Amino acid sequence: MSVDATIIGAGPNGLAAAITLARAGKSVIVYEANETIGGGARSAKLTLPGFVHDTCSAIHPLAIASPFFRALPLEKFGLAWIQPPLEVAHPFDDGTAALLTRDVAQTASQFPRDARAYAALFAPLARNAEKILSDVLGPFPFPPRHPLALAQFGIPALAPAAWLARALFRDEPARGLFAGLAAHAILPLDKPITSAFGLIMGLLGHSTGWTLPRGGAQKITDALAAYIRSLGGKIVAGRRVESLDELPPTRAVLFDVTPRQLLNIAGDRLRGAYRKNLEQYRYGAGVFKMDFALDAPVPWRAKECARAGTVHLGGTLEEIIASERAVEHGAVSAAPFVLVAQPSLFDDTRAPRGKHVVWAYCHAPNGWSGDATKMIEDQIERFAPGFRARVLARHVFTPAAMEQHNANYIGGDINGGAQDLLQLFTRPAPRLNPYATPARDIFICSSSTPPGGGVHGMCGYHAANAALRGVLK
């Protein structure tokens, strides 16, 4: 049986590509190597019966803000979003916490000496959030559709986050909060463009919010898959594709994989400079992830943390700078920057009554073989004395285990490649159409293309449109 398009990989981007093509009236089949579909948006029972953990992504500000996802009727297929009272809490050693709320003025009011600077930075971004996101997540290449709004974002975005935090803010609460947001870059904070991540994460908090899906990240995948099937698309799980010769007759193949797997599967069709670019593609730092089953909520010293879906543990700006610099130098800091999600505080489907799940990870060198268990737990205990006493069970994903769980996570890199200045806009190779390849019927739709990592589906959406303009027109 022949099809218009075959998609390799059923992560959010592969599923987004399938939906885009199916909505255009094309026949589509999706192959997934794992027994469960979803890539970075999956859930599993990792610890004890009744505890549902997210295996990679847990909080989804980009998913709720994604122009593509927002255009889909996913609520009809069981997806429901939960909005915690606070977007982010960033505790300090004195028992206080800086809080990111939906309201810019309310957030700024926490910083007496930095309120004006914080509002001046984020208020224009929040007002123009939809325009900025449509360009930042929009089709590549530019020109942008909203150049004035994007300039408000883009000029400070080019700066290193460490420099911008010191230049704008005088006191530690605002500096620390911004550093935690910028650390989502998974890059040293003295590198150019790391401010972009802090600005985007703050902008999302002040606009659409840092939401979580009721029932876990798998519910995003399940809704996308159900919609694909309603459009006539087919999904085959547990089928690893190792060669193009294994596929049915097809007019286009879209790969939700990184350059390494693309070369392994279709390398004989990719030659010259493009192949060399794929061979030289750089992967970024990995993550060391832990999931906990608890017999009670995390006992935060700063009580406001219990109202936040996400808690950033890193202390001061200088500590976070040191933590991310250590990763670049091949180590994990003794006091690493730790991202914590606590979905069961707001979603009673995630754990038995009175019990809780906690999701946490720190950054680690790509392929790192060490053990960060103690460092992560020490960092949580630092801001929540008594945490360890509440742990019923724990599960560890080392960088290698992350790659084993999802082949796109090379060396534990969850972003499909380093997202630094040299590779953010030229991923996976410098091309006017980054989703197309020299082989007319082969496209790449993974987070190794713009706009990069995150559960938003935009890479798949743009790649599918590239196929529709080309071989599938």
C-alpha positions in Angstrom: 0.0 0.0 0.0 1.4 3.4 -1.0 1.1 6.6 1.1 1.7 10.2 0.4 4.0 10.7 3.5 5.8 8.5 5.9 7.0 9.9 9.2 9.8 8.4 11.2 9.4 9.1 14.9 6.2 9.8 16.9 7.4 12.6 19.1 5.4 15.9 19.3 7.0 17.1 16.1 6.4 13.9 14.2 2.8 13.9 15.3 2.5 17.6 14.4 3.8 16.9 10.9 1.3 14.0 10.5 -1.6 16.2 11.5 -0.5 19.0 9.2 -0.3 16.6 6.2 -3.5 14.7 7.1 -5.4 18.0 7.4 -4.2 18.8 3.9 -5.8 15.6 2.6 -2.6 13.5 2.4 -2.4 9.9 3.5 0.0 9.5 6.3 1.7 6.7 8.3 3.9 7.2 11.4 6.4 4.7 12.6 7.7 4.8 16.2 10.6 2.6 17.4 9.4 2.5 21.0 6.3 0.6 22.2 4.9 3.9 23.5 4.6 7.0 21.3 5.3 10.6 22.4 9.1 11.1 22.5 9.6 13.8 25.1 5.9 13.9 26.0 5.4 10.6 27.7 4.4 9.4 31.2 5.1 6.1 33.0 4.9 4.3 36.3 8.5 4.6 37.3 8.4 4.1 41.1 5.4 2.7 42.9 1.9 1.6 41.9 -0.4 4.5 41.4 2.3 7.1 40.9 2.4 8.6 37.3 5.7 10.2 36.4 6.6 12.3 33.3 9.6 10.7 31.7 10.9 13.9 30.1 8.8 17.1 29.9 6.4 17.9 32.8 5.6 21.6 32.6 4.6 22.9 29.2 4.6 26.7 28.7 5.5 26.3 25.0 2.8 23.7 24.4 0.0 26.0 25.6 1.5 28.9 23.7 2.2 27.0 20.5 0.3 28.6 17.6 0.0 25.2 16.0 -1.4 23.4 19.1 -3.7 26.2 19.8 -5.3 25.7 16.4 -6.1 22.1 17.1 -9.3 20.7 18.8 -7.2 18.7 21.3 -9.6 19.3 24.2 -12.1 17.1 22.2 -9.6 14.3 22.5 -9.1 14.5 26.3 -6.4 17.2 26.8 -7.1 19.5 29.7 -4.6 22.1 31.0 -4.0 23.0 34.6 -2.8 26.4 35.6 -1.0 26.4 39.0 -1.4 29.6 41.1 2.3 30.5 40.5 4.3 29.9 37.4 7.7 29.7 39.1 9.1 30.0 42.6 12.9 30.6 43.1 13.8 30.1 46.8 16.8 31.5 48.6 18.7 30.5 51.7 17.0 33.1 54.0 13.6 31.4 53.5 12.3 33.9 51.0 11.4 33.2 47.3 11.2 35.2 44.2 7.9 34.4 42.4 7.0 34.6 38.7 3.3 35.3 38.4 1.1 36.1 35.3 1.0 39.7 36.3 4.2 41.7 35.4 3.4 44.5 38.0 2.8 42.0 40.8 6.0 40.2 40.0 8.0 43.4 39.8 6.6 44.6 43.1 8.7 42.0 44.9 11.9 43.8 43.9 11.9 47.2 45.5 15.1 48.5 43.9 14.5 46.5 40.7 10.8 46.9 40.1 11.1 49.6 37.4 13.8 47.7 35.5 11.9 44.4 35.7 8.7 46.0 34.5 10.5 47.9 31.7 12.0 44.6 30.5 9.0 42.3 30.6 5.9 44.6 30.3 6.4 45.3 26.6 7.2 41.6 25.9 4.0 40.5 27.7 1.9 43.0 25.8 3.3 41.7 22.5 3.6 38.1 23.5 1.4 36.7 20.7 3.3 38.7 18.0 6.7 37.8 19.4 5.9 34.1 19.7 4.5 34.0 16.2 7.8 35.1 14.9 10.1 33.2 17.3 8.2 30.0 16.7 7.3 30.9 13.2 8.5 29.7 9.8 12.2 30.1 9.0 13.8 32.1 7.6 12.9 35.7 8.4 11.8 38.4 7.7 9.6 38.6 10.7 5.9 39.5 10.5 6.1 41.8 13.5 9.6 43.5 13.3 9.0 46.2 15.9 7.7 43.7 18.5 10.4 41.3 17.8 13.1 44.0 18.1 11.9 44.6 21.7 12.8 41.0 22.3 15.7 40.4 20.0 18.0 43.2 21.1 18.4 42.2 24.7 18.0 38.5 23.7 21.4 38.5 22.0 23.2 39.3 25.3 24.7 36.8 27.7 22.2 36.3 30.6 24.9 36.8 33.2 25.7 40.2 31.7 22.0 41.3 31.3 21.1 40.3 34.9 24.0 42.3 36.3 23.3 45.2 34.1 19.6 45.5 34.8 19.2 44.4 38.4 20.8 45.5 41.6 19.5 42.9 44.0 19.7 39.1 44.2 16.0 38.2 44.0 15.5 39.6 40.5 18.9 38.5 39.4 18.3 35.0 40.7 14.9 34.7 39.2 16.2 35.8 35.7 19.2 33.4 36.0 16.9 30.5 36.7 14.8 31.3 33.6 17.8 31.7 31.4 19.3 28.5 32.6 16.7 26.7 30.5 19.1 27.4 27.7 21.3 24.5 29.0 24.3 26.7 28.2 26.8 28.7 30.3 25.1 31.9 31.2 28.1 34.0 30.0 27.4 32.8 26.4 25.6 35.1 23.9 21.9 34.6 23.3 21.3 32.9 26.7 19.2 36.0 27.6 16.8 34.9 24.9 15.8 31.9 26.9 15.3 34.0 30.1 13.1 36.4 28.1 11.0 33.7 26.4 10.4 31.8 29.6 9.5 35.0 31.5 7.3 36.1 28.6 5.5 32.8 28.6 4.9 33.1 32.4 3.5 36.6 32.0 1.2 35.6 29.1 -0.1 32.1 28.5 1.5 30.6 31.7 3.5 27.6 32.7 0.8 24.9 32.5 0.7 21.2 33.0 -1.6 18.6 31.3 -4.0 16.8 33.6 -3.0 13.2 33.8 0.6 13.8 32.7 2.5 14.6 29.5 1.3 11.4 27.9 -2.1 13.1 27.6 -0.7 15.6 25.1 0.5 12.7 23.0 -2.7 10.7 23.3 -4.7 13.7 22.1 -2.5 14.3 19.1 -2.6 10.6 18.2 -6.4 10.4 18.5 -6.7 13.5 16.3 -4.4 11.9 13.7 -6.5 8.8 13.6 -9.7 10.8 13.3 -8.2 12.3 10.2 -7.4 8.9 8.7 -3.7 8.7 9.6 -2.1 5.6 10.9 0.5 5.2 13.7 2.6 2.0 14.1 4.5 1.7 17.5 7.2 -0.7 18.2 8.6 -0.6 14.7 12.2 0.6 14.4 13.1 1.8 10.8 16.7 1.2 10.0 16.6 1.7 6.2 14.5 3.6 3.7 14.1 0.2 1.9 11.8 -0.9 4.8 9.2 1.7 4.0 6.1 1.4 1.9 6.0 3.3 -1.4 5.8 6.9 -0.4 6.2 10.3 -1.9 7.8 12.0 1.1 9.6 10.9 4.2 9.8 13.2 7.3 12.2 12.4 10.0 11.5 13.3 13.6 15.1 12.3 14.5 18.4 14.1 15.0 21.2 14.2 12.4 22.9 11.1 13.7 19.9 8.9 13.1 19.1 10.6 9.8 22.5 9.6 8.6 22.1 6.1 9.9 18.8 5.6 8.1 19.1 7.7 4.9 22.8 8.6 4.7 23.3 7.0 1.3 20.8 9.6 -0.1 22.6 12.6 1.5 25.9 13.7 0.1 28.3 16.6 -0.2 28.3 19.6 2.1 24.9 18.7 3.6 26.2 15.3 4.8 29.3 17.0 6.2 27.2 19.4 8.1 25.2 16.6 9.6 28.3 14.7 10.5 29.7 17.8 12.3 26.4 18.7 14.0 27.0 19.5 17.7 25.0 18.0 20.6 24.6 19.9 23.8 24.8 19.1 27.5 22.7 16.3 28.9 20.4 16.0 31.9 20.5 13.8 35.0 16.9 13.3 35.9 15.2 12.0 39.1 11.6 11.1 39.8 10.3 10.8 43.4 7.3 9.2 45.0 6.6 11.1 48.3 4.3 10.4 51.3 3.6 14.2 51.7 4.3 17.4 49.8 7.8 18.8 49.6 8.3 20.7 52.9 9.6 24.0 51.4 11.0 26.5 53.8 9.6 29.3 51.6 5.9 28.3 51.8 5.1 30.1 48.5 6.9 27.3 46.7 3.9 25.0 47.4 1.8 27.2 45.1 4.2 26.9 42.1 4.1 24.2 39.5 7.9 24.7 38.9 10.6 25.5 41.4 14.1 26.6 40.4 16.8 25.6 42.9 20.0 27.4 42.4 20.3 30.2 44.8 22.0 33.3 43.6 23.0 34.4 40.1 26.6 33.7 40.8 25.8 30.1 42.0 23.8 29.4 38.8 26.6 30.8 36.6 29.0 28.5 38.4 26.7 25.5 38.0 26.3 25.9 34.3 30.0 26.7 33.8 30.9 23.5 35.5 28.9 21.5 33.0 30.9 23.1 30.1 34.0 22.0 31.9 33.0 18.4 32.1 31.5 18.2 35.6 28.4 18.6 37.7 28.5 21.3 40.4 28.3 20.2 44.0 25.3 22.6 44.2 23.8 22.3 40.7 20.9 24.3 39.3 18.0 21.9 39.7 14.6 22.2 38.0 11.7 20.8 40.1 8.1 20.1 39.0 5.4 19.1 41.5 2.4 18.3 39.4 0.5 16.3 42.0 -0.1 19.4 44.1 -2.5 20.5 41.4 -3.5 17.2 39.6 -5.0 14.5 41.9 -4.7 11.9 39.1 -0.9 11.6 39.5 -0.5 9.9 42.8 -2.6 8.0 45.5 -4.5 10.2 47.8 -2.2 12.2 50.2 0.9 11.1 48.2 2.8 13.1 45.6 5.2 12.9 42.6 8.2 15.1 42.1 10.2 15.5 38.9 13.7 17.0 39.1 16.8 17.3 36.9 20.1 19.0 36.7 22.3 19.6 33.7 25.3 17.4 33.1 28.0 17.0 30.5 26.9 15.2 27.4 27.3 11.4 28.0 28.3 12.0 31.6 28.7 8.7 33.5 28.7 10.1 37.0 26.0 10.0 39.7 24.2 13.3 40.6 21.7 11.7 43.0 23.2 13.1 46.1 23.8 16.6 44.6 20.1 16.9 43.5 18.7 15.6 46.8 21.1 17.9 48.7 19.9 20.9 46.7 16.3 20.1 47.4 17.0 19.4 51.1 18.8 22.8 51.2 15.5 24.6 50.5 13.2 22.0 51.9 14.6 20.5 55.1 13.1 17.1 55.8 12.6 16.3 52.1 14.5 13.0 52.2 12.4 11.7 55.0 9.3 12.0 52.8 10.8 9.9 49.9 9.1 6.6 49.4 10.9 5.7 46.2 13.1 7.2 43.6 14.0 6.6 39.9 17.1 7.8 38.1 17.6 8.6 34.5 21.3 9.1 33.8 22.3 10.9 30.5 22.8 7.4 29.0 19.5 6.2 30.3 17.8 9.3 28.8 19.2 8.3 25.4 18.2 4.7 25.8 14.7 5.9 26.6 14.6 8.3 23.6 17.1 7.8 20.8 16.9 11.5 20.0 18.5 12.4 23.3 22.1 11.9 22.2 24.2 11.8 25.4 21.2 13.0 27.4 20.7 16.1 25.2 17.0 16.8 25.4 17.0 19.7 22.9 18.1 17.8 19.7 21.4 19.6 19.6 23.2 22.6 21.2 21.1 25.7 21.0 23.9 28.3 21.0 24.3 31.3 18.7 26.1 29.3 16.0 23.5 26.5 15.8 20.2 28.0 16.9 19.3 29.3 13.4 21.4 27.0 11.3 20.2 23.7 12.6 20.8 21.1 11.3 22.7 22.8 8.4 22.9 26.3 6.9 20.0 26.3 4.4 17.3 28.7 3.3 14.9 25.8 4.0 16.3 24.0 7.1 13.5 21.3 6.9 14.4 20.2 3.4 17.4 18.1 2.4 19.3 17.7 -0.9 17.1 14.6 -1.5 13.9 16.1 -2.8 11.6 13.6 -0.9 13.4 13.6 2.5 12.7 16.2 5.2 13.7 16.6 8.8 11.0 17.7 11.3 12.7 17.2 14.7 13.9 19.7 17.3 17.2 19.7 15.4 15.5 22.2 13.1 14.2 25.7 14.1 12.8 26.8 16.4 14.5 24.0 18.4 13.7 22.1 21.6 10.4 22.1 23.6 7.0 20.5 23.2 5.4 22.9 20.7 5.1 20.9 17.5 6.3 23.8 15.4 9.3 22.0 13.8 6.9 19.3 12.5 4.4 21.8 11.3 7.0 23.8 9.4 8.6 20.7 7.9 5.2 19.4 6.8 4.4 22.7 5.1 7.8 22.5 3.3 6.8 19.1 2.0 3.4 20.4 0.9 5.1 23.2 -1.0 7.5 20.8 -2.6 7.1 17.2 -3.4 3.5 16.9 -2.1 2.0 20.0 -3.8 
